[in-house]
């Protein structure tokens, strides 16, 4: 079907798929990213692919990202390592439980780090998206962020779970 449509560009987050599509003669690019630098590279590639005003917009966007990072860093100043909060993120796209999260090397690590915290998944060196209760609770996170459509349900579960009652994020 794609060969019949003759797309100008196919964007995929899967490198293997991009290679397969290109091998089949289709224009495909993998634009998956896990940190700000890779994200800026992905948008630059997209800007180059789309050309014209889009290349200019991608460059301006990349500059804006750098400026925002610099502004936040300046506003936060130097935070001693021991004063940085440990931030645990619960992935709530669907309710997969309180220990579904992001990998330690995900863009969430950049968000938390630039925001002055320490990303729990990075501390756990989590290579997958599932932590154990022991791993998370032993860190005693200071902040818990619950994202996604299931956030309210997961929030109620967290508050009802006795294992979390003495965790800093819940107490404070």
C-alpha positions as MATLAB code, in Angstrom:
seq = 'XXXXXXXXXXXXXXXXXXXXXXXXXXXXXXXXXXXXXXXXXXXXXXXXXXXXXXXXXXXXXXXXXXXXXXXXXXXXXXXXXXXXXXXXXXXXXXXXXXXXXXXXXXXXXXXXXXXXXXXXXXXXXXXXXXXXXXXXXXXXXXXXXXXXXXXXXXXXXXXXXXXXXXXXXXXX';
ca = [
       0.000    0.000    0.000;
       2.830    2.393    0.801;
       4.439    1.695   -2.573;
       1.172    2.690   -4.243;
       0.811    5.881   -2.174;
       4.427    6.907   -2.923;
       4.930    8.986    0.236;
       7.403   11.833    0.253;
       8.637   10.778    3.683;
       7.863    8.140    6.301;
       8.771    8.977    9.899;
       9.138    6.124   12.373;
      10.519    5.744   15.902;
      11.942    2.333   14.954;
      15.335    2.186   13.274;
      14.839   -1.374   11.982;
      11.590   -0.336   10.319;
      13.211    2.734    8.741;
      15.955    0.518    7.291;
      13.410   -2.012    5.958;
      11.368    0.746    4.346;
      14.453    2.287    2.736;
      15.550   -1.152    1.506;
      12.125   -1.407   -0.153;
      12.773    1.906   -1.930;
      10.675    4.103    0.351;
      11.971    7.354    1.891;
      12.044    6.675    5.634;
      13.789    8.192    8.612;
      13.993    7.199   12.263;
      13.386   10.245   14.465;
      13.303    8.545   17.875;
      15.120   10.414   20.636;
      15.843    9.898   24.322;
      17.486   13.196   25.295;
      17.534   16.856   24.300;
      20.582   16.576   22.044;
      19.071   13.701   20.073;
      15.724   15.520   20.017;
      17.345   18.615   18.498;
      19.121   16.398   15.937;
      15.792   14.720   15.064;
      14.086   18.060   14.514;
      17.031   19.296   12.413;
      16.746   16.178   10.238;
      13.014   16.775    9.891;
      13.618   20.448    9.074;
      16.152   19.458    6.414;
      13.766   16.863    4.989;
      10.867   19.303    4.795;
      13.102   22.181    3.720;
      12.408   25.883    3.394;
      10.607   27.508    6.298;
      10.595   24.220    8.230;
      14.394   24.092    8.334;
      14.397   27.654    9.684;
      11.726   26.792   12.269;
      13.659   23.700   13.380;
      16.819   25.775   13.873;
      14.901   28.414   15.852;
      13.269   25.704   17.945;
      16.661   24.162   18.736;
      17.969   27.577   19.782;
      14.884   28.059   21.969;
      15.549   24.723   23.707;
      19.145   25.769   24.434;
      18.020   29.193   25.684;
      15.363   27.668   27.944;
      17.871   25.223   29.424;
      20.285   28.088   30.079;
      17.528   30.217   31.643;
      16.364   27.424   33.957;
      19.953   26.578   34.915;
      20.669   30.224   35.742;
      17.458   30.550   37.771;
      18.199   27.412   39.790;
      21.840   28.242   40.370;
      24.080   25.656   41.920;
      22.158   23.054   43.907;
      24.220   20.832   46.152;
      23.815   17.165   45.254;
      22.418   16.357   48.692;
      19.746   19.055   48.265;
      18.433   17.757   44.958;
      15.098   15.955   45.247;
      14.796   12.395   43.981;
      11.995   12.359   41.410;
      10.115    9.185   40.519;
       7.838    9.183   37.480;
       4.900    6.797   37.138;
       3.943    6.200   33.521;
       0.167    6.484   33.402;
      -0.717    6.099   29.729;
      -2.632    3.085   30.962;
      -2.704    1.666   34.449;
       0.277   -0.657   34.446;
       0.813   -0.178   38.168;
       2.872    2.077   40.394;
       6.180    0.726   39.142;
       5.757    1.357   35.408;
       8.096    4.211   34.608;
      10.638    5.407   32.034;
      14.119    4.086   31.378;
      16.980    5.775   33.180;
      18.337    7.127   29.901;
      15.031    8.571   28.676;
      14.354   12.225   28.019;
      12.655   12.288   31.415;
      16.170   12.167   32.888;
      16.999   15.420   31.073;
      13.758   17.035   32.252;
      14.359   16.124   35.886;
      18.083   16.935   35.818;
      17.611   20.340   34.187;
      14.821   20.973   36.696;
      17.235   20.499   39.588;
      16.355   16.947   40.592;
      17.699   13.436   40.364;
      15.722   11.008   38.201;
      14.990    7.843   40.164;
      15.203    5.596   37.097;
      18.729    6.890   36.410;
      19.727    6.146   40.015;
      18.352    2.634   39.591;
      20.140    2.393   36.215;
      16.818    1.168   34.896;
      17.171   -0.173   31.365;
      13.523   -1.150   31.025;
      10.281    0.513   31.976;
       9.396   -1.612   34.999;
      10.937   -1.042   38.420;
      10.378   -3.114   41.518;
       8.727   -1.824   44.668;
      11.961   -2.452   46.565;
      14.011   -0.398   44.095;
      11.673    2.590   44.153;
      10.750    2.613   47.825;
      14.375    2.225   48.950;
      15.149    5.519   47.189;
      12.464    7.263   49.264;
      11.589    9.702   46.448;
      10.913   13.307   47.391;
       8.668   13.901   44.397;
       6.379   11.552   42.491;
       4.990   12.622   39.134;
       2.175   10.605   37.613;
       1.473   11.265   33.946;
      -1.057   10.096   31.423;
      -4.780    9.368   31.358;
      -4.568    6.882   34.249;
      -2.939    9.419   36.585;
      -5.960    9.880   38.861;
      -6.454    6.147   39.283;
      -2.739    5.614   39.973;
      -2.716    8.527   42.431;
      -5.501    6.899   44.423;
      -3.654    3.559   44.347;
      -0.461    5.193   45.575;
      -2.238    6.889   48.487;
      -4.041    3.652   49.407;
      -0.839    1.565   49.358;
       0.601    1.204   52.880;
       4.090    0.747   51.425;
       4.084    4.406   50.370;
       2.821    5.967   53.615;
       6.315    6.807   54.940;
       7.797    7.904   51.604;
       8.887   11.576   51.544;
       6.747   12.409   48.515;
       3.622   11.165   50.276;
       4.429   12.550   53.740;
       5.369   15.983   52.403;
];
